[in-house]
Amino acid sequence: MRGAMCISTDTRVQRVQAYGPGCSDFQSGDFAITIQQGDNLVWSSISDNYGSYYDEAHYYGGSPPPPPPPPPPPTVTPNGQVSAIPPGNGYHQVFQVLSNLGDNGNYTTSVVCGGVVSGCSVNPTSYYSLALVPKTNVDVSFNVSGLLNQTGTVTMRATNVESGVYGEGIVTVKIAPGGPIVERGGCLTIAAGANAAYECGDVRLVHPLPSVRTLNKSRVPVLVYNTQHARPYPLFQADITAPSPLPQTIRTIVRIGGVVRAQRDLPGTTWGSSGRVRRVVLGFRFATATGV
């Protein structure tokens, strides 16, 4: 018995023939064949005194296929949001991570803060996302310190452990005024005659209307007049810390759109010494659009 094997990069152009060694009955042989660029025809022919056998196959030789594209990164929201926050500690920002894999996966989380934002921590630091519940909330706590209108960032990253792809959500923090906020319910209220009172420095008049009954419940509509609504005169409060050295005069200014609306000068001795805090209140007749 004799065997032959042949390979061709193009059967019409080139044919390279390689004969195998002679063999006896029931013997097998190994042949090393180099696949060329392009279409290759590989055929074999075996014959003896009783007949012959022929077979062929095509193999395409070329560059290896490109690697599959990386899986889509997770989507983190909010992203690009701006938050106005006064200086303080223990703030929280919740980010939502949406897995786009369509399958289960392990994730790790991390946070980076900059500018006026510090003391950042993230919870949880890792989690397992289910395909049926692809959304996960991640809480970031942080502190804010700085001057008015200064900015900083909170960047939360969620990374898929298996693939290494990640998504980020970035929130910009802008320093907002940190003065005290007085709720109207906490103001001193003094009666000023029938259905009238002084509340938060404003005059309030109440005029009850005839009662009505709706949904089997009696209700009394009331008309309320407030001088602050009729002629707005907002009061701006700020806690001022005396600098060092203690100046002769400390000036407090309220500006709206760059225009001075109120100003007050107080002697530095009002604070007594450097580092002490006093609350200063300024008011003015409000006749312009808001923009503080």
C-alpha positions in Angstrom: 0.0 0.0 0.0 1.2 3.5 -0.7 -0.2 6.8 0.3 0.0 10.3 -1.0 -1.1 13.7 0.3 -1.2 17.0 -1.5 -1.8 20.7 -0.5 -2.5 23.7 -2.7 -3.0 27.4 -2.0 -4.9 27.6 -5.2 -5.6 24.6 -7.3 -5.3 26.6 -10.5 -1.9 28.2 -9.7 0.2 26.2 -7.3 0.3 22.6 -6.2 2.8 21.2 -3.8 2.8 17.4 -3.5 4.0 15.5 -0.5 4.1 11.7 -0.6 3.9 9.8 2.6 6.0 6.8 3.5 5.1 3.4 2.3 3.0 1.4 4.7 1.8 -2.1 5.4 -1.7 -3.3 6.1 -3.5 -1.6 9.0 -0.8 1.0 9.4 -1.4 4.7 9.9 0.9 7.7 9.1 1.1 11.3 10.2 1.7 14.1 7.7 2.8 17.7 8.5 1.1 20.2 6.2 1.7 24.0 6.0 -1.5 25.9 5.4 -0.9 28.9 3.2 -2.6 32.3 3.1 -6.0 32.1 1.4 -8.0 29.0 0.3 -6.2 25.7 0.7 -7.3 22.4 -0.9 -6.0 19.4 1.1 -6.5 16.0 -0.6 -5.4 12.5 0.1 -5.2 9.4 -2.1 -4.6 5.8 -1.0 -4.4 2.9 -3.4 -3.3 -0.7 -3.6 -3.8 -3.7 -5.9 -7.4 -3.9 -5.0 -8.5 -0.3 -5.5 -8.0 3.3 -4.3 -9.5 5.9 -2.0 -9.6 9.7 -2.5 -10.8 12.5 -0.2 -10.3 16.3 -0.1 -11.2 19.3 2.0 -10.8 23.1 1.9 -9.1 25.1 4.6 -8.9 28.8 4.7 -5.6 30.2 6.0 -5.5 33.8 7.1 -5.1 36.2 10.0 -6.7 35.1 13.3 -10.2 36.6 13.9 -10.3 39.8 15.9 -11.0 39.5 19.6 -14.6 40.0 20.6 -15.6 43.5 21.6 -15.5 44.2 25.4 -18.8 44.0 27.2 -20.7 47.2 27.7 -19.8 49.2 30.9 -22.3 49.7 33.6 -24.3 53.0 33.6 -23.9 55.1 36.8 -26.4 57.9 37.6 -26.5 60.7 38.4 -23.7 61.9 36.2 -23.0 65.5 35.5 -25.4 66.8 38.2 -24.5 70.0 40.2 -25.5 70.1 43.8 -25.4 73.4 45.9 -24.5 72.4 49.5 -23.5 74.5 52.5 -20.4 73.6 54.4 -21.0 70.6 56.7 -20.3 67.0 57.5 -22.1 63.7 56.9 -23.7 64.5 53.5 -24.9 61.5 51.4 -25.2 61.0 47.7 -26.9 57.9 46.3 -25.7 56.6 43.0 -27.6 54.0 41.0 -25.6 51.4 39.0 -27.3 49.7 36.0 -25.5 46.5 34.8 -25.7 46.3 31.0 -24.3 42.7 30.7 -27.7 41.0 30.7 -26.1 38.4 33.1 -25.1 38.0 36.7 -21.8 39.6 37.7 -19.5 40.7 40.6 -18.8 44.4 41.0 -16.5 46.5 43.1 -17.1 50.2 43.9 -14.7 53.1 44.8 -15.0 56.8 45.2 -12.7 59.8 44.6 -13.4 63.2 46.0 -11.7 66.5 45.2 -11.9 70.3 45.7 -14.2 71.3 48.5 -15.3 67.6 49.1 -13.4 65.4 51.5 -13.8 62.4 53.8 -15.5 60.2 51.1 -16.5 56.6 51.8 -18.7 54.2 49.8 -21.1 51.5 50.8 -21.2 48.8 49.7 -17.6 48.3 48.4 -18.6 45.2 46.5 -21.8 43.4 45.5 -23.2 40.7 43.2 -25.6 41.9 40.5 -28.4 39.7 39.2 -29.6 39.7 35.7 -33.2 39.9 36.8 -32.4 42.9 39.2 -29.7 44.8 37.3 -30.0 48.0 39.3 -28.0 48.6 42.6 -27.9 51.6 44.8 -24.5 52.7 46.2 -24.3 55.3 49.0 -21.4 57.8 49.2 -20.9 59.9 52.3 -18.7 63.0 52.3 -17.9 66.3 54.0 -17.9 69.8 52.5 -15.8 72.8 53.5 -14.8 76.0 51.7 -15.9 79.4 50.6 -19.1 80.4 48.8 -19.3 79.2 45.2 -16.2 77.1 45.4 -16.6 73.7 43.8 -15.5 70.1 44.2 -16.4 66.7 42.8 -17.6 63.3 43.9 -16.7 60.5 41.5 -18.1 57.0 42.1 -16.8 54.1 40.0 -18.4 50.7 39.6 -16.2 48.0 38.1 -17.1 44.6 36.7 -14.7 42.1 38.3 -14.8 39.5 35.4 -14.2 41.9 32.5 -12.6 44.9 34.2 -15.0 47.4 32.4 -16.3 50.2 34.6 -18.7 53.1 34.7 -18.5 56.4 36.5 -20.9 58.9 37.9 -19.7 62.4 38.7 -21.5 65.0 40.9 -20.2 68.5 41.2 -20.6 70.1 44.6 -20.9 73.9 44.8 -20.6 75.7 48.1 -24.0 77.3 49.0 -24.7 79.9 51.7 -24.5 78.3 55.1 -26.5 80.8 57.1 -29.3 79.7 59.5 -32.7 78.9 58.1 -35.6 79.8 60.4 -38.8 77.9 59.9 -41.9 80.0 60.2 -43.3 77.7 62.8 -40.4 78.4 65.0 -40.9 82.2 65.0 -42.2 84.1 68.0 -45.9 84.9 67.4 -47.6 87.8 69.3 -51.4 88.5 69.1 -52.2 91.9 67.5 -56.0 92.1 67.8 -58.8 90.0 66.4 -57.6 87.5 63.8 -54.2 89.3 63.7 -50.7 88.5 64.9 -47.0 89.4 64.5 -45.1 86.4 63.2 -41.4 86.4 62.2 -41.5 90.2 62.2 -44.5 90.3 59.7 -48.1 91.2 60.3 -50.5 88.3 59.6 -54.3 88.7 59.2 -56.7 85.8 59.1 -60.2 85.9 57.8 -62.3 82.7 58.0 -64.9 82.0 55.3 -68.1 80.1 55.8 -67.6 76.4 56.4 -68.2 73.8 53.8 -68.6 70.0 54.1 -66.8 67.7 51.7 -66.3 63.9 52.0 -68.4 64.0 55.1 -65.9 66.3 56.8 -66.5 70.0 57.7 -63.8 72.4 56.4 -63.3 76.1 57.0 -61.4 78.0 54.2 -59.3 80.8 55.5 -57.9 83.9 53.7 -54.5 84.8 55.0 -52.8 88.2 54.5 -49.1 88.5 55.2 -47.1 91.8 54.8 -44.1 89.8 53.6 -46.2 88.6 50.7 -47.7 91.9 49.9 -44.5 93.9 50.1 -41.6 91.5 50.3 -38.8 92.5 52.7 -36.6 89.5 53.0 -34.2 89.1 55.9 -30.8 87.6 55.3 -29.1 86.0 58.2 -25.4 85.1 58.4 -23.2 83.8 61.2 -20.0 85.9 61.0 -16.7 84.8 62.6 -14.5 87.7 63.6 -11.1 87.5 61.9 -7.7 87.9 63.5 -6.5 90.5 64.2 -9.9 92.0 65.2 -10.7 94.9 62.8 -12.3 98.2 63.8 -15.3 97.6 61.6 -16.8 94.4 60.1 -19.0 95.0 57.1 -21.7 92.6 55.9 -23.0 93.0 52.3 -25.9 91.3 50.4 -25.4 91.3 46.7 -27.9 90.0 44.0 -26.6 89.7 40.5 -23.5 91.6 41.6 -25.6 94.6 42.8 -25.4 95.6 46.5 -28.9 95.4 48.0 -28.1 95.7 51.7 -25.0 96.7 53.7 -24.4 96.9 57.4 -21.3 98.0 59.3 -20.7 97.0 62.9 -17.8 97.8 65.3 -15.3 95.0 65.7 -15.8 95.3 69.4 -19.3 93.9 69.0 -17.6 90.5 68.7 -15.4 91.1 71.7 -12.4 89.1 70.3 -11.2 87.2 67.3 -12.7 83.9 66.5 -16.1 84.6 68.1 -19.3 84.3 66.1 -22.2 86.8 65.9 -25.3 86.5 63.8 -26.0 89.5 61.5 -29.3 90.2 59.9 -29.8 92.4 56.9 -33.1 93.3 55.1 -34.2 95.4 52.2 -37.3 96.0 50.1 -37.3 93.3 47.5 -38.3 94.5 44.0 -36.2 92.4 41.7 -36.0 88.8 40.4 -34.5 86.2 42.7 -30.9 85.1 42.1 -29.3 84.9 45.5 
